[in-house]
């Protein structure tokens, strides 16, 4: 018998309704107690825990921002005071003239380098004799000192003559027992082009070492004769070089006189600032102890300390003290003009037609080019010095401009501290750019291969291996770079057929290229992981449609998958860039830590130079900074800039990722 359909449906509906009511009642029981709209049940606690963590992260980020801002905010007025005192004392004026003396010194150094190349080419073997002799002389002093002393104590006669023969033999044997590489290494530090030490050079050097030992530790006259012969044959070149060097004598004298006067005034102003800070600190402390009701003796003691600090403040009449500086300044135009003309005359005296080495010829060409570029700098300085006034107002904007666009960071000087972030920012940016040049093709290429072409077994090996690189501590990687990669990279850069590579041969052992390579290694896992995720997010229908249209796997990957995931890949690269620019230990160990502007006139060879970075300067100078000092605030100002850069990069990445998801 078939049951009634309507009754059967009605029964099922009732059963369903009762089960829903039961489940709702059960759900209500799980939700727990609600008081004033707040849920104190299990689900509420879970939501509160995770929500609280999220808000805690936001509060922590705000705390970091406030801490950086609080520590850095005092830098601007303090730096303004520092710059103002430098202007009132004349230090600012001295720095301008110092740039001219440094420019002259730079041109002279280039010419001097060319001179050394020419001398080494023509007289390298003679100089090698001198340097090898000096190494063997040190050997005789260390290893045969007792034998030499015993010989020198003998009276003249047959016994001393026989001892001389034996001593010569010992010196000869000891000298030849030195491994060739061990003897060559210290000599190559002075003559880089020396490939080996010939038998003739070694024999001559041994002869001089024997003469040195037998003549009561006296340097043989022949050594001085070699130097004299070299100098005489390099005479015209040497005279021209000496003329170039002497051309800045009057300008150096003028600069020293201005600096000496300015430093005396600046030191007085600096001591006054320190005394005023002490008075302010002591006064604040006195007010605090008076509020808590300290004894009269303690109050009197504090007041005495304040009076002592106030007594050290000296009234400085900067208007009177600056007058000698203005008097010296009147000589500047004539002095710098003479320097420029004499330098040009000295360069023209160099016998270019008789120069053999290309390095020496290039040095003369470069010096002439720099001399032409030096002219507008001198003209600009003349105009600045003409209008310079020690009492000109210096605004907050001027101090900010000096910080963000200053090309000198110098905090270890006893004179004015200079906080120009530009060389640090440039160093960070240069290293990051080099790192990205290595990391992007390697990481993105690896991500494309693992995601699109590798089989499951390959992907299972490659992906965790690449991602494991992130587990290597940066300090370990930095030490590996200093101890292993730096020497290896420099040796490779000396190979003749690799000289076409930018930055080769490497002059500085620790440099931008080395730091960039190591940071690329560190950034690659971040870029790889995020780029691979972006490739995974591309719907499979896109690839299937492309393959159905007849495209092969490579065409599909390059023309469909990669373009579709491009925004995600760009976000991965930007996050990798943020990882690189914020790295500290690696750049601190391998970048060279030279806080100066890179020489971009060298072209791509700039990557072979040493630089400093924003993260590196914070790590290296933090230990020397006294809390509340201008250096302390300056480092936090750098940290604030770095924080804003990283925050901007991450915000842009997040927007790109969100756009990709949409």
C-alpha positions as CSV (number, residue, x, y, z in Angstrom):
1,X,0.0,0.0,0.0
2,X,1.4,3.4,-1.0
3,X,1.5,6.0,1.8
4,X,-0.2,9.3,1.4
5,X,2.2,11.7,-0.3
6,X,1.0,14.9,1.4
7,X,1.1,13.3,4.9
8,X,4.6,12.0,4.2
9,X,5.9,15.4,3.1
10,X,4.3,17.1,6.1
11,X,6.0,14.6,8.4
12,X,9.4,15.3,6.8
13,X,8.9,19.1,7.0
14,X,8.1,18.8,10.7
15,X,11.2,16.6,11.3
16,X,13.4,19.1,9.5
17,X,11.9,22.0,11.4
18,X,12.4,20.3,14.8
19,X,16.1,19.5,13.9
20,X,16.7,23.1,12.9
21,X,15.2,24.3,16.2
22,X,17.4,21.8,18.0
23,X,20.5,22.9,16.2
24,X,19.6,26.6,16.8
25,X,19.1,25.9,20.5
26,X,22.4,24.0,20.6
27,X,24.1,26.9,18.8
28,X,22.6,29.4,21.3
29,X,23.9,27.2,24.2
30,X,27.4,27.3,22.6
31,X,27.4,31.1,22.2
32,X,27.3,31.4,26.0
33,X,26.4,34.3,28.2
34,X,25.8,37.8,26.8
35,X,26.0,40.8,29.1
36,X,25.4,44.3,27.8
37,X,25.9,43.1,24.3
38,X,29.2,41.4,25.0
39,X,29.6,37.7,24.3
40,X,31.5,35.8,26.9
41,X,31.2,32.4,25.2
42,X,33.8,30.3,23.4
43,X,33.4,31.9,20.0
44,X,33.5,35.4,21.5
45,X,36.8,34.6,23.3
46,X,38.3,33.3,20.1
47,X,37.3,36.3,18.1
48,X,38.5,38.6,20.9
49,X,41.9,36.8,21.0
50,X,42.6,37.1,17.3
51,X,41.0,40.6,17.0
52,X,43.0,41.7,19.9
53,X,46.2,40.5,18.3
54,X,45.4,42.4,15.2
55,X,44.7,45.7,17.0
56,X,47.8,45.1,19.2
57,X,49.9,44.9,16.0
58,X,48.4,48.3,14.9
59,X,49.1,49.8,18.3
60,X,52.7,48.5,18.2
61,X,53.2,50.1,14.8
62,X,51.9,53.4,16.0
63,X,54.1,53.1,19.1
64,X,57.2,52.6,16.8
65,X,56.1,55.7,14.8
66,X,55.7,57.8,17.9
67,X,59.0,56.6,19.4
68,X,60.9,57.4,16.2
69,X,59.2,60.8,15.9
70,X,59.8,61.7,19.5
71,X,63.5,60.7,19.3
72,X,64.1,62.5,16.0
73,X,62.0,65.6,16.4
74,X,64.7,67.4,18.3
75,X,67.3,66.9,15.6
76,X,66.0,69.7,13.3
77,X,66.4,72.6,15.9
78,X,69.6,71.2,17.2
79,X,71.1,70.9,13.7
80,X,69.9,74.4,12.9
81,X,71.9,75.6,16.0
82,X,74.9,73.7,14.9
83,X,74.8,75.2,11.4
84,X,74.1,78.6,12.7
85,X,77.2,78.5,14.9
86,X,79.2,77.2,12.0
87,X,78.1,80.3,10.0
88,X,78.7,82.8,12.8
89,X,82.2,81.4,13.5
90,X,83.3,81.1,9.9
91,X,83.5,77.3,9.7
92,X,80.9,77.4,6.9
93,X,83.3,79.6,5.0
94,X,86.2,77.3,5.7
95,X,84.3,74.3,4.4
96,X,83.7,76.1,1.1
97,X,87.4,76.8,0.6
98,X,88.2,73.3,1.7
99,X,86.2,72.0,-1.2
100,X,88.6,73.8,-3.5
101,X,91.7,72.4,-1.8
102,X,90.1,68.9,-2.0
103,X,89.4,69.5,-5.7
104,X,93.1,70.4,-6.3
105,X,94.2,67.4,-4.3
106,X,92.0,65.1,-6.3
107,X,93.5,66.3,-9.6
108,X,97.0,65.9,-8.2
109,X,96.3,62.4,-6.9
110,X,95.2,61.4,-10.4
111,X,98.4,62.8,-11.9
112,X,100.4,61.1,-9.2
113,X,98.8,57.7,-9.9
114,X,99.8,58.1,-13.6
115,X,103.3,59.0,-12.6
116,X,103.6,55.9,-10.5
117,X,102.3,53.7,-13.4
118,X,104.9,55.2,-15.7
119,X,107.7,54.8,-13.2
120,X,106.8,51.2,-12.5
121,X,106.7,50.4,-16.1
122,X,110.1,51.9,-16.8
123,X,111.9,51.1,-13.5
124,X,109.8,48.3,-12.0
125,X,112.7,45.9,-11.8
126,X,114.9,48.4,-10.0
127,X,112.2,49.2,-7.5
128,X,111.5,45.5,-7.1
129,X,115.2,45.1,-6.0
130,X,114.6,47.7,-3.3
131,X,111.4,46.2,-2.0
132,X,112.7,42.6,-2.1
133,X,115.8,43.8,-0.3
134,X,113.7,45.4,2.4
135,X,111.8,42.1,3.0
136,X,115.1,40.2,3.2
137,X,116.5,42.9,5.5
138,X,113.6,42.2,7.9
139,X,114.3,38.5,7.7
140,X,118.0,39.1,8.6
141,X,116.9,41.2,11.6
142,X,114.5,38.5,12.9
143,X,116.1,35.2,12.0
144,X,119.8,35.9,12.1
145,X,120.1,38.6,14.7
146,X,122.3,36.6,17.0
147,X,124.7,35.5,14.3
148,X,125.0,39.1,13.0
149,X,125.7,40.4,16.5
150,X,128.3,37.7,17.0
151,X,130.0,38.6,13.8
152,X,130.0,42.3,14.5
153,X,131.6,41.7,17.9
154,X,134.6,39.9,16.3
155,X,137.8,41.8,15.8
156,X,139.1,42.4,12.3
157,X,141.2,39.5,11.0
158,X,141.0,36.0,9.5
159,X,138.4,34.8,12.0
160,X,136.0,37.7,11.1
161,X,136.6,37.1,7.3
162,X,135.8,33.4,7.7
163,X,132.7,34.4,9.7
164,X,131.6,36.8,7.0
165,X,131.6,34.0,4.4
166,X,129.5,31.8,6.7
167,X,127.1,34.6,7.5
168,X,126.6,35.4,3.8
169,X,125.9,31.7,3.1
170,X,123.3,31.7,5.9
171,X,121.6,34.8,4.5
172,X,121.6,33.4,1.0
173,X,120.1,30.0,2.2
174,X,117.5,31.7,4.4
175,X,116.5,34.1,1.6
176,X,116.1,31.3,-1.0
177,X,114.2,29.2,1.5
178,X,111.3,31.7,1.5
179,X,108.5,30.5,-0.8
180,X,108.3,32.6,-3.9
181,X,104.6,33.5,-3.3
182,X,105.3,34.5,0.3
183,X,108.1,36.9,-0.8
184,X,106.0,38.2,-3.8
185,X,102.8,39.0,-1.8
186,X,104.2,41.9,0.2
187,X,106.1,43.3,-2.8
188,X,102.9,43.2,-4.9
189,X,101.3,45.5,-2.4
190,X,103.7,48.2,-3.6
191,X,104.1,47.0,-7.3
192,X,100.8,45.5,-8.4
193,X,102.0,44.8,-11.9
194,X,104.9,42.5,-10.7
195,X,104.1,39.0,-11.8
196,X,107.1,37.3,-10.3
197,X,110.5,37.9,-8.8
198,X,113.2,37.1,-11.3
199,X,116.5,35.4,-10.3
200,X,118.4,38.5,-11.1
201,X,116.3,40.7,-8.8
202,X,116.5,38.1,-6.0
203,X,120.3,37.7,-6.3
204,X,120.8,41.5,-6.3
205,X,118.5,41.9,-3.3
206,X,120.3,39.1,-1.4
207,X,123.6,40.8,-2.1
208,X,122.3,44.0,-0.6
209,X,120.9,42.1,2.4
210,X,124.3,40.5,3.0
211,X,125.9,43.9,2.8
212,X,123.4,45.3,5.3
213,X,124.2,42.6,7.8
214,X,128.0,42.9,7.4
215,X,128.0,46.7,7.6
216,X,126.5,47.0,11.1
217,X,122.9,47.2,10.0
218,X,123.5,50.0,7.6
219,X,121.4,50.5,4.5
220,X,123.7,50.1,1.4
221,X,124.5,53.2,-0.5
222,X,123.5,51.4,-3.7
223,X,119.8,51.5,-2.6
224,X,119.9,55.3,-2.4
225,X,121.7,55.3,-5.8
226,X,118.8,53.4,-7.4
227,X,116.3,55.9,-6.1
228,X,118.4,58.8,-7.3
229,X,118.8,57.2,-10.7
230,X,115.1,56.7,-11.1
231,X,114.3,60.2,-10.0
232,X,116.8,61.7,-12.4
233,X,115.4,59.8,-15.4
234,X,111.9,60.7,-14.4
235,X,113.1,64.3,-13.9
236,X,110.8,66.3,-16.2
237,X,107.8,64.3,-15.2
238,X,108.6,64.6,-11.5
239,X,109.3,68.4,-11.8
240,X,105.9,68.9,-13.4
241,X,104.2,66.8,-10.7
242,X,106.0,68.9,-8.0
243,X,104.9,72.1,-9.7
244,X,101.3,70.8,-9.7
245,X,101.5,70.0,-6.0
246,X,103.1,73.4,-5.1
247,X,100.4,75.3,-7.0
248,X,98.0,75.0,-4.0
249,X,100.5,76.1,-1.4
250,X,99.1,79.6,-1.0
251,X,95.5,78.4,-1.0
252,X,96.2,75.8,1.6
253,X,97.9,78.5,3.8
254,X,94.9,80.8,3.4
255,X,92.5,77.9,4.3
256,X,94.5,77.0,7.4
257,X,94.5,80.6,8.6
258,X,90.7,81.0,8.2
259,X,90.0,77.6,9.7
260,X,92.2,78.2,12.7
261,X,90.4,81.5,13.5
262,X,87.0,80.0,12.8
263,X,87.6,76.9,15.0
264,X,88.6,79.0,18.0
265,X,85.2,80.9,17.8
266,X,83.3,77.7,17.0
267,X,84.8,75.9,20.1
268,X,83.7,78.7,22.4
269,X,80.2,78.7,21.0
270,X,80.1,74.9,21.3
271,X,81.2,75.0,25.0
272,X,78.5,77.6,25.6
273,X,75.9,75.4,24.1
274,X,77.0,72.5,26.3
275,X,77.0,74.7,29.4
276,X,73.5,76.0,28.6
277,X,72.3,72.4,28.2
278,X,73.8,71.5,31.6
279,X,72.1,74.5,33.2
280,X,68.7,73.5,31.6
281,X,69.1,69.9,32.8
282,X,70.1,71.0,36.3
283,X,67.3,73.5,36.6
284,X,64.7,70.9,35.5
285,X,66.1,68.5,38.2
286,X,66.0,71.2,40.8
287,X,62.3,71.9,40.0
288,X,61.5,68.2,40.4
289,X,63.2,67.8,43.8
290,X,61.6,71.0,45.1
291,X,58.1,69.6,44.3
292,X,58.8,66.5,46.3
293,X,60.1,68.5,49.3
294,X,63.8,67.7,49.3
295,X,66.0,69.0,52.1
296,X,67.3,72.6,52.0
297,X,70.9,71.2,51.9
298,X,70.2,69.3,48.7
299,X,68.5,72.3,47.1
300,X,71.4,74.5,48.0
301,X,73.8,71.9,46.4
302,X,71.8,71.9,43.2
303,X,71.7,75.7,43.0
304,X,75.5,75.7,43.5
305,X,75.9,73.3,40.6
306,X,73.7,75.6,38.4
307,X,75.8,78.6,39.3
308,X,79.0,76.8,38.5
309,X,77.6,75.7,35.1
310,X,76.4,79.3,34.4
311,X,79.9,80.7,35.3
312,X,81.4,78.7,32.4
313,X,79.2,80.5,29.9
314,X,81.4,83.1,28.1
315,X,80.0,86.0,26.2
316,X,81.3,85.6,22.6
317,X,81.3,88.7,20.4
318,X,81.1,86.9,17.0
319,X,81.0,90.2,15.1
320,X,84.4,91.2,16.4
321,X,85.9,87.7,16.1
322,X,84.9,87.3,12.5
323,X,86.7,90.4,11.3
324,X,90.1,88.6,10.7
325,X,88.2,86.1,8.6
326,X,86.8,88.8,6.4
327,X,90.3,90.3,6.0
328,X,91.6,86.9,4.9
329,X,88.7,86.3,2.6
330,X,89.7,89.3,0.5
331,X,92.8,87.3,-0.6
332,X,90.7,84.4,-1.8
333,X,90.0,85.4,-5.4
334,X,93.6,86.2,-6.3
335,X,94.9,83.0,-4.4
336,X,92.5,80.6,-6.1
337,X,93.1,82.2,-9.5
338,X,96.9,81.7,-9.1
339,X,96.3,78.1,-8.0
340,X,94.3,77.3,-11.0
341,X,96.8,78.9,-13.4
342,X,99.8,77.2,-11.8
343,X,98.0,73.9,-11.8
344,X,97.3,74.3,-15.5
345,X,100.9,75.2,-16.2
346,X,102.1,72.2,-14.2
347,X,100.0,69.8,-16.2
348,X,101.3,71.3,-19.5
349,X,104.8,70.7,-18.3
350,X,104.3,66.9,-18.2
351,X,106.2,65.4,-21.2
352,X,103.2,63.6,-22.7
353,X,105.1,62.7,-25.9
354,X,107.6,60.6,-24.0
355,X,105.1,58.8,-21.8
356,X,104.8,55.1,-22.5
357,X,102.0,53.7,-20.4
358,X,98.4,54.2,-21.3
359,X,97.5,54.8,-17.6
360,X,99.8,57.8,-17.4
361,X,98.4,59.2,-20.6
362,X,94.8,58.7,-19.4
363,X,95.7,60.4,-16.1
364,X,96.9,63.6,-17.9
365,X,93.7,63.5,-20.1
366,X,91.5,63.1,-17.1
367,X,93.3,65.8,-15.1
368,X,92.8,68.3,-18.0
369,X,89.1,67.4,-18.2
370,X,88.6,67.8,-14.4
371,X,90.5,71.1,-14.6
372,X,87.9,72.4,-17.1
373,X,85.1,71.1,-14.8
374,X,86.8,72.8,-11.9
375,X,86.5,76.3,-13.4
376,X,82.7,76.7,-12.9
377,X,83.0,75.4,-9.4
378,X,85.6,78.0,-8.5
379,X,83.5,80.7,-10.2
380,X,80.4,79.6,-8.2
381,X,82.4,79.6,-5.0
382,X,83.7,83.1,-5.7
383,X,80.1,84.3,-6.0
384,X,79.0,82.5,-2.8
385,X,82.0,83.9,-0.9
386,X,81.4,87.4,-2.2
387,X,77.8,87.4,-0.8
388,X,78.6,85.3,2.3
389,X,77.6,86.9,5.6
390,X,78.2,85.4,9.0
391,X,75.0,87.0,10.4
392,X,72.7,85.8,7.7
393,X,69.6,84.1,9.1
394,X,69.4,80.3,8.9
395,X,65.9,78.9,8.8
396,X,64.4,75.5,9.7
397,X,64.0,74.8,6.0
398,X,67.7,75.4,5.5
399,X,68.6,72.8,8.1
400,X,66.2,70.3,6.6
401,X,67.7,71.0,3.2
402,X,71.2,70.5,4.6
403,X,70.1,67.1,6.0
404,X,68.3,65.7,3.0
405,X,70.6,67.1,0.3
406,X,73.9,67.4,2.2
407,X,76.7,65.3,0.5
408,X,78.8,64.9,3.6
409,X,78.1,62.7,6.7
410,X,80.9,63.4,9.2
411,X,80.2,63.0,12.9
412,X,83.6,61.9,14.2
413,X,85.3,65.2,13.8
414,X,86.2,67.5,16.7
415,X,84.9,70.4,14.7
416,X,81.4,70.8,13.1
417,X,79.3,67.7,12.7
418,X,77.7,67.3,9.3
419,X,74.6,65.2,8.8
420,X,74.0,64.9,5.1
421,X,71.9,61.8,4.3
422,X,72.4,61.9,0.6
423,X,75.6,59.7,0.4
424,X,73.9,57.2,2.7
425,X,70.7,57.2,0.7
426,X,72.7,56.9,-2.5
427,X,74.7,54.0,-1.1
428,X,71.6,52.2,0.0
429,X,69.9,52.8,-3.4
430,X,73.0,51.7,-5.4
431,X,73.4,48.5,-3.5
432,X,69.7,47.7,-3.7
433,X,69.7,48.4,-7.5
434,X,72.7,46.0,-8.0
435,X,71.0,43.4,-5.8
436,X,67.8,43.6,-7.8
437,X,69.7,43.2,-11.1
438,X,70.8,39.8,-9.8
439,X,67.8,38.8,-7.8
440,X,64.9,39.6,-10.2
441,X,66.0,37.3,-13.2
442,X,67.1,34.5,-10.9
443,X,64.1,34.5,-8.5
444,X,61.4,35.2,-11.1
445,X,63.0,32.8,-13.5
446,X,63.1,30.1,-10.8
447,X,59.5,30.8,-9.9
448,X,58.3,30.4,-13.5
449,X,60.3,27.2,-14.0
450,X,59.1,25.6,-10.7
451,X,55.5,26.6,-11.3
452,X,55.2,25.8,-15.0
453,X,57.9,23.4,-16.2
454,X,59.2,21.4,-13.3
455,X,57.7,18.1,-12.4
456,X,56.4,17.4,-8.9
457,X,59.6,15.8,-7.8
458,X,61.8,18.7,-9.0
459,X,59.4,21.2,-7.5
460,X,59.4,19.3,-4.2
461,X,63.2,19.7,-4.1
462,X,63.7,23.2,-5.6
463,X,61.0,25.1,-3.8
464,X,61.9,24.2,-0.2
465,X,65.6,24.5,-1.0
466,X,65.3,28.1,-2.3
467,X,63.0,29.1,0.6
468,X,65.4,27.6,3.1
469,X,67.9,30.4,2.2
470,X,65.8,32.7,4.3
471,X,66.8,30.7,7.4
472,X,70.5,31.7,7.0
473,X,71.3,34.5,9.6
474,X,72.4,37.6,7.8
475,X,75.5,37.9,10.0
476,X,76.6,34.5,8.9
477,X,76.1,35.4,5.3
478,X,78.0,38.7,5.9
479,X,81.0,36.9,7.5
480,X,81.0,34.4,4.6
481,X,81.1,37.4,2.2
482,X,84.0,39.1,4.0
483,X,86.1,36.0,4.5
484,X,85.4,34.1,1.3
485,X,83.5,35.9,-1.4
486,X,85.4,39.2,-1.1
487,X,88.8,37.7,-1.9
488,X,87.4,35.4,-4.5
489,X,85.6,38.2,-6.3
490,X,88.7,40.4,-6.3
491,X,90.9,37.6,-7.7
492,X,88.3,36.9,-10.5
493,X,88.3,40.7,-11.3
494,X,92.0,40.6,-12.0
495,X,91.6,38.0,-14.8
496,X,92.5,39.7,-18.1
497,X,89.6,38.4,-20.3
498,X,87.0,39.5,-17.7
499,X,88.0,43.2,-17.7
500,X,84.9,44.0,-19.8
501,X,82.6,43.4,-16.8
502,X,81.5,46.6,-15.1
503,X,83.6,47.3,-11.9
504,X,86.5,45.0,-12.9
505,X,89.2,45.1,-11.8
506,X,88.0,45.8,-8.3
507,X,90.1,48.4,-6.4
508,X,88.3,48.2,-3.1
509,X,87.9,44.7,-1.6
510,X,84.6,45.6,0.1
511,X,82.3,47.3,-2.4
512,X,78.9,47.8,-3.9
513,X,79.1,44.7,-6.1
514,X,79.9,42.4,-3.3
515,X,77.1,43.7,-1.1
516,X,74.7,43.5,-4.1
517,X,75.5,39.9,-4.8
518,X,75.0,38.8,-1.1
519,X,71.8,40.8,-0.8
520,X,70.5,39.3,-4.0
521,X,71.0,35.9,-2.4
522,X,69.0,37.0,0.6
523,X,66.1,38.7,-1.4
524,X,65.7,35.8,-3.9
525,X,63.6,33.6,-1.6
526,X,61.1,36.4,-0.9
527,X,60.7,37.3,-4.5
528,X,60.6,33.6,-5.5
529,X,57.9,32.6,-3.0
530,X,55.6,35.6,-3.8
531,X,56.1,35.4,-7.5
532,X,55.3,31.7,-7.5
533,X,52.1,32.4,-5.5
534,X,51.1,35.0,-8.1
535,X,51.6,32.4,-10.9
536,X,49.5,29.9,-9.0
537,X,46.6,32.5,-8.7
538,X,46.2,32.6,-12.5
539,X,43.0,30.5,-13.4
540,X,43.8,27.2,-15.1
541,X,41.2,28.1,-17.7
542,X,43.6,30.7,-19.1
543,X,46.3,28.1,-19.8
544,X,43.9,25.5,-21.1
545,X,42.4,28.0,-23.5
546,X,45.8,29.0,-24.8
547,X,46.9,25.4,-25.3
548,X,43.5,24.6,-27.0
549,X,44.3,27.4,-29.5
550,X,47.5,25.6,-30.5
551,X,50.1,27.5,-28.4
552,X,52.9,25.4,-26.8
553,X,53.8,25.4,-23.1
554,X,56.5,28.2,-23.4
555,X,54.3,30.5,-25.5
556,X,51.4,30.0,-23.0
557,X,53.7,30.8,-20.1
558,X,55.3,33.9,-21.6
559,X,52.2,35.3,-23.3
560,X,49.4,34.3,-21.0
561,X,50.5,33.2,-17.5
562,X,53.2,35.7,-16.8
563,X,51.2,38.8,-18.1
564,X,48.2,37.7,-16.1
565,X,50.3,37.5,-12.9
566,X,52.5,40.5,-13.7
567,X,51.0,42.7,-10.9
568,X,51.7,40.0,-8.3
569,X,55.3,39.6,-9.6
570,X,55.8,43.3,-9.4
571,X,54.6,43.3,-5.8
572,X,57.0,40.4,-5.1
573,X,59.9,42.4,-6.6
574,X,59.0,45.5,-4.6
575,X,58.8,43.5,-1.3
576,X,62.2,42.0,-2.2
577,X,63.5,45.6,-2.7
578,X,62.1,46.5,0.7
579,X,63.9,43.5,2.2
580,X,67.2,44.6,0.6
581,X,67.1,48.3,1.5
582,X,66.3,47.5,5.1
583,X,69.1,44.9,5.6
584,X,71.8,45.9,8.1
585,X,74.4,43.2,8.9
586,X,75.5,42.3,5.4
587,X,76.0,45.8,4.2
588,X,77.7,46.7,7.5
589,X,80.3,43.9,6.9
590,X,80.8,44.0,3.1
591,X,79.9,47.5,1.7
592,X,83.1,49.2,2.9
593,X,81.4,51.8,5.2
594,X,82.8,54.8,3.3
595,X,80.3,57.7,4.0
596,X,80.9,59.6,0.8
597,X,79.2,60.1,-2.5
598,X,80.0,57.5,-5.0
599,X,82.0,58.7,-8.0
600,X,79.4,58.3,-10.8
601,X,81.9,59.8,-13.3
602,X,83.4,56.3,-13.3
603,X,80.3,55.0,-15.1
604,X,79.4,51.4,-14.3
605,X,82.7,51.0,-12.5
606,X,81.0,52.8,-9.6
607,X,79.9,49.4,-8.4
608,X,83.5,48.6,-7.5
609,X,83.6,51.4,-4.9
610,X,83.0,51.3,-1.2
611,X,79.9,53.1,0.2
612,X,77.9,53.4,3.4
613,X,74.2,52.9,3.9
614,X,71.4,54.2,6.1
615,X,71.1,51.0,8.0
616,X,74.8,50.6,8.3
617,X,75.4,54.1,9.7
618,X,72.7,53.5,12.4
619,X,74.4,50.2,13.4
620,X,78.0,51.5,13.4
621,X,77.5,54.8,15.2
622,X,74.7,53.9,17.6
623,X,77.2,52.8,20.2
624,X,79.0,56.2,20.2
625,X,75.7,58.2,20.5
626,X,74.9,59.7,23.8
627,X,71.1,59.7,24.4
628,X,69.7,63.1,23.7
629,X,72.8,64.3,21.7
630,X,72.6,65.6,18.2
631,X,74.2,62.4,16.9
632,X,71.5,60.3,18.8
633,X,68.7,62.4,17.2
634,X,70.4,62.3,13.8
635,X,70.5,58.5,13.8
636,X,66.8,58.4,14.7
637,X,66.1,60.9,11.9
638,X,67.8,58.5,9.5
639,X,65.8,55.6,11.0
640,X,62.6,57.6,10.5
641,X,63.5,58.2,6.8
642,X,64.2,54.5,6.4
643,X,61.0,53.6,8.1
644,X,59.0,55.8,5.8
645,X,60.7,54.3,2.8
646,X,59.9,50.8,3.9
647,X,56.3,51.7,4.8
648,X,55.8,53.3,1.4
649,X,57.1,50.3,-0.4
650,X,54.9,47.9,1.6
651,X,51.8,50.1,1.1
652,X,52.4,50.2,-2.7
653,X,52.8,46.4,-2.7
654,X,49.6,45.9,-0.8
655,X,47.7,48.1,-3.3
656,X,49.2,46.2,-6.2
657,X,48.3,42.8,-4.6
658,X,44.7,44.0,-3.8
659,X,44.3,45.2,-7.4
660,X,45.5,41.9,-8.7
661,X,42.9,40.1,-6.5
662,X,40.2,42.3,-7.8
